[in-house]
Every structure is written in C-alpha cells, then in structure tokens.
C-alpha cells in the first residue's frame, strides 16, 4: 500500500513536470517575441541577450510603420478574412440547407463531386487561378483573394451534416403558416445552427488568415499586402530589423491569441469539425 | 419564391366533378401529394439555394483542376492576347480570352520529372522531415493528452490553453519568430545552449540542423492541435473499461497498453494521417526560415513547385509537378478516409 502511494506520488510529479515543461516550451517563443519587440535593436542583439521586456515597443512600432505600412496590412487581412467568412458561411449554409432538406435531380452526384474535392490540397489551384486572374486583370485585387475560396467544400459538408438534424415537421409547419422557402432558411435553419456556424466561422477565418502562397502570387502592390505577405517581405529585405519585425509578428499573433482565450470552445469545436471531416 | 404545395382550398374551387380535365388534374394532384410525402420538397428553390455555391465551385475549383491537368501537357510561352472563343450575335458580343500561350509537349513534362534531381531532392527533404516530425509530434501530443486527462491534474484549463495556444498563431508570423529563436548569433536557443556550455550551433547554415529547425517549428505549431483531437478521443473512452481493468489489478502502464491504446487507435491513426498530409504540404515554414537552403536541403515539394512556377515561369512543368503532388496527397487522403470509414 505504502509502495503504491509512493509510486503514485512519483507519477504525479512526473506528470506535472512534463505538462509544465510543455507549457513553458509553448509560451517561451511568444514571450521572446514580446521581449524582442519591446527592446531597441542594439540591446537585443547583444550577448548575453536581455531576457525581460523593455519599453521601446511603440518606438519600434513607429519605425516599422514608417518603413512599411503594416497597420494597413493588418486592415487588409482583417477585411479580407471577415468579408470572406461572412459570404462563405452564407453560401455554404444555403447550399448545405438545400442538400439536407430538399430533393432535386442530380443531388447525389453533385454532392459527391463536391465531397471529392475535400481531399485536394489547395496548392493545386494556385497556378490556374493565377493565370485566370491575370487574364481577367484581377491580380492585385481583394476579390481575387476572396472569391476563389468562397465555395468551401468543408463548409458545405459541415452545414449539410448539421442541418439534417432540423426536423422536417418544423419546416413543414412553418410552410403551413405561409413562410417562404427563403424565410425557412434564415428564420429557422440558420438560427438553429448557431454553434455550427460559430465553428465554421473559426475554420474559415483561420483558413483565410493563414493563406500565404496564393496571396503571395496574386498581390503585387505592397499597399494591398495581407499580413503573411507583408511579413515575408519584411524578413526578406536587405537589412533585417528584428525589433521591428517582432513588433509586426506580435501584432499578427497576439490579437488572435486573445481571441483564442475567449472563444476557446468555438476554436476547439472548429478544430474538431475541420479535422474530423467524418 | 414559395413552392407549389398541394392545397385543397386553392384547387377545390374549380373541381367540377365529371369534367375530364379536372379528374386528370385531381389524379396529378394526388400523385404529386403522394410524392411529396416521400420527398419533403421539390421544385426549383433548391437550385436557387445551391446556385451561388455551385457557380463559384465550377469556376474556381472544378475548372482550375481540369485546367491544371490540361496545362501539364504543355509548355507555357507567356500570356496570350488571343481569344479562345467568341460569340457574335450582332449587338451581343461575348469573348472568352485564351488563358495562356501554350505549346503542346505531350508527356514531356512528366518525363522531365523523372530525371529532375531537384524534384527528387524535394521529395526526399519532405519525406525526411515528416518521417521525423510526425512521430515526435504525435508522441508528444498523445503524452500531453493522456497527462491532461489524468483525474489528479489541477489547473487543467490553464495547461490546455497554454499548450493549444499556438493553433491561433499565423503561419508566417510564427515562422518569423522561429527564425529569430534559432538565429546563430543572438537567438535564444543558442544562448540557452551557451549557459549549459554548448558551443553555438549554426542552425540555418548546416543541412542537418536546418532540417531540425523546421521540424522544431512545425512541432511547436501543431502539437496542441493534435492534442485537442486526441483529448476529445480520450474523453470518449468509457470510464467503465478503466474501472474493470483496475479491478483486474492492471497497473498504469497496463491500462494504457490494453485500454487506452486500442480504444484510441482510430483517432490516433487519423491524426497520424492528417499530420502526414499537413507536413507533406509544407511551404511557409521553409520559405521563411531557411528559404529552402542551405543548398536545397530543406526545399519542400510545394516550395519547388512555387519556384518552378513563379520564379522560373515554367507553368506547364509546374502543373505536371502539381499533378504528381496531388496524386500522392490523394492516395494518403484515401487511406485517411478508409480509416475514418472504419469508425
């Protein structure tokens, strides 16, 4: 018995050590980013480095802003991701509603064609989309970044799956009361899907927020850059100003991290829904 | 937009018994009613609902996929001023431009892939990275999920949040942070190594260490993600199984070996395949951290496709590379679906 208790204590100690170590490893890069962002470059690159934050975050920010308008890139990214998320949710849930609650010709084949594209990596589309966009003169526009990804197979799949749980009787009785089909969709189906819509919103927002290769190819003018493209440009420039770059990465990472703290439940269900496509 | 519904009031008014037309109408109505009982709704409304999605899907997903395959049989010669086809109806003139100037090379691009050293190098790099990265990451994620699922652990919410927080980090932004962490002169990693007496390592200038840097970065970003999925899987294991094992006197390791692992196997296989695909598609991390170097030791397949397409402008050849890349990913995905299907 005593033996068992000692074993348990050792086990507990090991578990805590391991979890604590993992927590430190996950947080240190973020902490280091903030330290680097808040120190003047001279202080930061000396050896040994300073391990606690300084006070020049805003000076570094001003220098960054002067060199490349990073605030504008943040604005671009937020605008693109928000507009994309809203329109895509609308399209996906409308289509998902039709696939869940109506019968029409070619329903099954259309759905399976859409489903088949789920497995395709999006990198597949970069070359043809680039050629199409250049030909119609849409390079360097936000619509070229937003439009191609609106018809999101994961979105339609999730919405169809969840909308199947809406009872037919409910829709039928609303029809008896004279509701139009479109009213059924946005008065009954969409509000009932609130938690699925939240999870889908997270999936779509992060998808667009992290999109890198495609905007890198499409966007030319630095005024139109999204955060990832702007960051890659900063890092690739002649002299590397780590203090300024870390201000930029802080501005890219910290707001989303705070959002994650507050919307953890939605993030987790988004991750589970987005990964477990089944 | 309201659809036609069998409605007796509306039709009853002119149902004149004896009239052939009305009887036929009644029969039709009856059939329609019977059908609508099986099938809740019919009519064009559904098409209106799916139309926006379907149009965008065709234009920006289905067509580009077909066009990539088409392009892979050609050499790209530049943008085209030509038109592909046009419809001239007097006042209405519709013109569809030719997308690019191309010359047909048959299977030439595919044959070229076979002898392309850099392609095989990128295949090797990608496979090397994922062969090390995926087992380490899944092992860590599993250990963390089991630890966070332990009943005695306090501050679960805090630990879970802290470990999962990298899932919210922008890919390019976190890669940039790692570029700094692994900086040879003033990176934190070399500083910490120096405090325990290790000579600074040239992380980004050595083939061996550059790959390890990429592996470390990807592992940081995605361990929490996999842990979340595994944790959900662990929480679905019925508690009775553990109780039964305890009655049988199973030790902690035995419980893990004979209850947790078999129960978690589908989810575990699933995250392994998911991570394999994810690492196979690696692009931003090597682009930012190593630029594919040193001497192409970390160039990945997607990065090589990007270079061929948008730096050398060999768009036809890059399309052939894409087709091969997608074929490999699809094979892995089909395995993934098989695994998911068993559940």
Boltz contact constraints between the chains, C-beta under 6 A:
constraints:
  - contact:
      token1: [A, 12]
      token2: [B, 152]
      max_distance: 6.0
  - contact:
      token1: [A, 15]
      token2: [B, 147]
      max_distance: 6.0
  - contact:
      token1: [A, 15]
      token2: [B, 150]
      max_distance: 6.0
  - contact:
      token1: [A, 18]
      token2: [B, 147]
      max_distance: 6.0
  - contact:
      token1: [A, 19]
      token2: [B, 147]
      max_distance: 6.0
  - contact:
      token1: [A, 19]
      token2: [B, 159]
      max_distance: 6.0
  - contact:
      token1: [A, 22]
      token2: [B, 144]
      max_distance: 6.0
  - contact:
      token1: [A, 22]
      token2: [B, 163]
      max_distance: 6.0
  - contact:
      token1: [A, 23]
      token2: [B, 159]
      max_distance: 6.0
  - contact:
      token1: [A, 23]
      token2: [B, 162]
      max_distance: 6.0
  - contact:
      token1: [A, 26]
      token2: [B, 162]
      max_distance: 6.0
  - contact:
      token1: [A, 26]
      token2: [B, 163]
      max_distance: 6.0
  - contact:
      token1: [A, 27]
      token2: [B, 162]
      max_distance: 6.0
  - contact:
      token1: [A, 29]
      token2: [B, 177]
      max_distance: 6.0
  - contact:
      token1: [A, 29]
      token2: [B, 181]
      max_distance: 6.0
  - contact:
      token1: [A, 32]
      token2: [B, 188]
      max_distance: 6.0
  - contact:
      token1: [A, 33]
      token2: [B, 177]
      max_distance: 6.0
  - contact:
      token1: [A, 45]
      token2: [B, 186]
      max_distance: 6.0
  - contact:
      token1: [A, 48]
      token2: [B, 191]
      max_distance: 6.0
  - contact:
      token1: [A, 49]
      token2: [B, 186]
      max_distance: 6.0
  - contact:
      token1: [A, 49]
      token2: [B, 191]
      max_distance: 6.0
  - contact:
      token1: [A, 91]
      token2: [B, 52]
      max_distance: 6.0
  - contact:
      token1: [A, 91]
      token2: [B, 53]
      max_distance: 6.0
  - contact:
      token1: [A, 94]
      token2: [B, 49]
      max_distance: 6.0
  - contact:
      token1: [A, 95]
      token2: [B, 50]
      max_distance: 6.0
  - contact:
      token1: [A, 95]
      token2: [B, 53]
      max_distance: 6.0
  - contact:
      token1: [A, 97]
      token2: [B, 49]
      max_distance: 6.0
  - contact:
      token1: [A, 98]
      token2: [B, 46]
      max_distance: 6.0
  - contact:
      token1: [A, 98]
      token2: [B, 49]
      max_distance: 6.0
  - contact:
      token1: [A, 98]
      token2: [B, 50]
      max_distance: 6.0
  - contact:
      token1: [A, 102]
      token2: [B, 41]
      max_distance: 6.0
  - contact:
      token1: [A, 102]
      token2: [B, 46]
      max_distance: 6.0
  - contact:
      token1: [A, 103]
      token2: [B, 39]
      max_distance: 6.0
  - contact:
      token1: [A, 103]
      token2: [B, 42]
      max_distance: 6.0
  - contact:
      token1: [A, 104]
      token2: [B, 46]
      max_distance: 6.0
  - contact:
      token1: [A, 117]
      token2: [B, 61]
      max_distance: 6.0
  - contact:
      token1: [A, 119]
      token2: [B, 330]
      max_distance: 6.0
  - contact:
      token1: [A, 119]
      token2: [B, 333]
      max_distance: 6.0
  - contact:
      token1: [A, 121]
      token2: [B, 281]
      max_distance: 6.0
  - contact:
      token1: [A, 121]
      token2: [B, 329]
      max_distance: 6.0
  - contact:
      token1: [A, 123]
      token2: [B, 302]
      max_distance: 6.0
  - contact:
      token1: [A, 124]
      token2: [B, 322]
      max_distance: 6.0
  - contact:
      token1: [A, 124]
      token2: [B, 326]
      max_distance: 6.0
  - contact:
      token1: [A, 125]
      token2: [B, 64]
      max_distance: 6.0
  - contact:
      token1: [A, 127]
      token2: [B, 309]
      max_distance: 6.0
  - contact:
      token1: [A, 127]
      token2: [B, 315]
      max_distance: 6.0
  - contact:
      token1: [A, 127]
      token2: [B, 318]
      max_distance: 6.0
  - contact:
      token1: [A, 127]
      token2: [B, 319]
      max_distance: 6.0
  - contact:
      token1: [A, 128]
      token2: [B, 64]
      max_distance: 6.0
  - contact:
      token1: [A, 128]
      token2: [B, 67]
      max_distance: 6.0
  - contact:
      token1: [A, 128]
      token2: [B, 68]
      max_distance: 6.0
  - contact:
      token1: [A, 129]
      token2: [B, 64]
      max_distance: 6.0
  - contact:
      token1: [A, 131]
      token2: [B, 99]
      max_distance: 6.0
  - contact:
      token1: [A, 131]
      token2: [B, 100]
      max_distance: 6.0
  - contact:
      token1: [A, 135]
      token2: [B, 97]
      max_distance: 6.0
  - contact:
      token1: [A, 135]
      token2: [B, 99]
      max_distance: 6.0
  - contact:
      token1: [A, 148]
      token2: [B, 60]
      max_distance: 6.0
  - contact:
      token1: [A, 150]
      token2: [B, 56]
      max_distance: 6.0
  - contact:
      token1: [A, 151]
      token2: [B, 53]
      max_distance: 6.0
  - contact:
      token1: [A, 151]
      token2: [B, 56]
      max_distance: 6.0
  - contact:
      token1: [A, 151]
      token2: [B, 57]
      max_distance: 6.0
  - contact:
      token1: [A, 168]
      token2: [B, 40]
      max_distance: 6.0
  - contact:
      token1: [A, 180]
      token2: [B, 1]
      max_distance: 6.0
  - contact:
      token1: [A, 180]
      token2: [B, 2]
      max_distance: 6.0
  - contact:
      token1: [A, 181]
      token2: [B, 1]
      max_distance: 6.0
  - contact:
      token1: [A, 181]
      token2: [B, 45]
      max_distance: 6.0
  - contact:
      token1: [A, 182]
      token2: [B, 1]
      max_distance: 6.0
  - contact:
      token1: [A, 210]
      token2: [B, 171]
      max_distance: 6.0
  - contact:
      token1: [A, 212]
      token2: [B, 172]
      max_distance: 6.0
  - contact:
      token1: [A, 212]
      token2: [B, 284]
      max_distance: 6.0
  - contact:
      token1: [A, 213]
      token2: [B, 283]
      max_distance: 6.0
  - contact:
      token1: [A, 217]
      token2: [B, 310]
      max_distance: 6.0
  - contact:
      token1: [A, 228]
      token2: [B, 172]
      max_distance: 6.0
  - contact:
      token1: [A, 231]
      token2: [B, 172]
      max_distance: 6.0
  - contact:
      token1: [A, 231]
      token2: [B, 173]
      max_distance: 6.0
  - contact:
      token1: [A, 231]
      token2: [B, 176]
      max_distance: 6.0
  - contact:
      token1: [A, 232]
      token2: [B, 172]
      max_distance: 6.0
  - contact:
      token1: [A, 235]
      token2: [B, 176]
      max_distance: 6.0
  - contact:
      token1: [A, 242]
      token2: [B, 180]
      max_distance: 6.0
  - contact:
      token1: [A, 249]
      token2: [B, 173]
      max_distance: 6.0
  - contact:
      token1: [A, 249]
      token2: [B, 176]
      max_distance: 6.0
  - contact:
      token1: [A, 249]
      token2: [B, 177]
      max_distance: 6.0
  - contact:
      token1: [A, 252]
      token2: [B, 170]
      max_distance: 6.0
  - contact:
      token1: [A, 252]
      token2: [B, 173]
      max_distance: 6.0
  - contact:
      token1: [A, 253]
      token2: [B, 169]
      max_distance: 6.0
  - contact:
      token1: [A, 253]
      token2: [B, 173]
      max_distance: 6.0
  - contact:
      token1: [A, 256]
      token2: [B, 168]
      max_distance: 6.0
  - contact:
      token1: [A, 257]
      token2: [B, 165]
      max_distance: 6.0
  - contact:
      token1: [A, 257]
      token2: [B, 168]
      max_distance: 6.0
  - contact:
      token1: [A, 260]
      token2: [B, 168]
      max_distance: 6.0
  - contact:
      token1: [A, 268]
      token2: [B, 228]
      max_distance: 6.0
  - contact:
      token1: [A, 271]
      token2: [B, 228]
      max_distance: 6.0
  - contact:
      token1: [A, 272]
      token2: [B, 232]
      max_distance: 6.0
  - contact:
      token1: [A, 275]
      token2: [B, 229]
      max_distance: 6.0
  - contact:
      token1: [A, 275]
      token2: [B, 274]
      max_distance: 6.0
  - contact:
      token1: [A, 278]
      token2: [B, 340]
      max_distance: 6.0
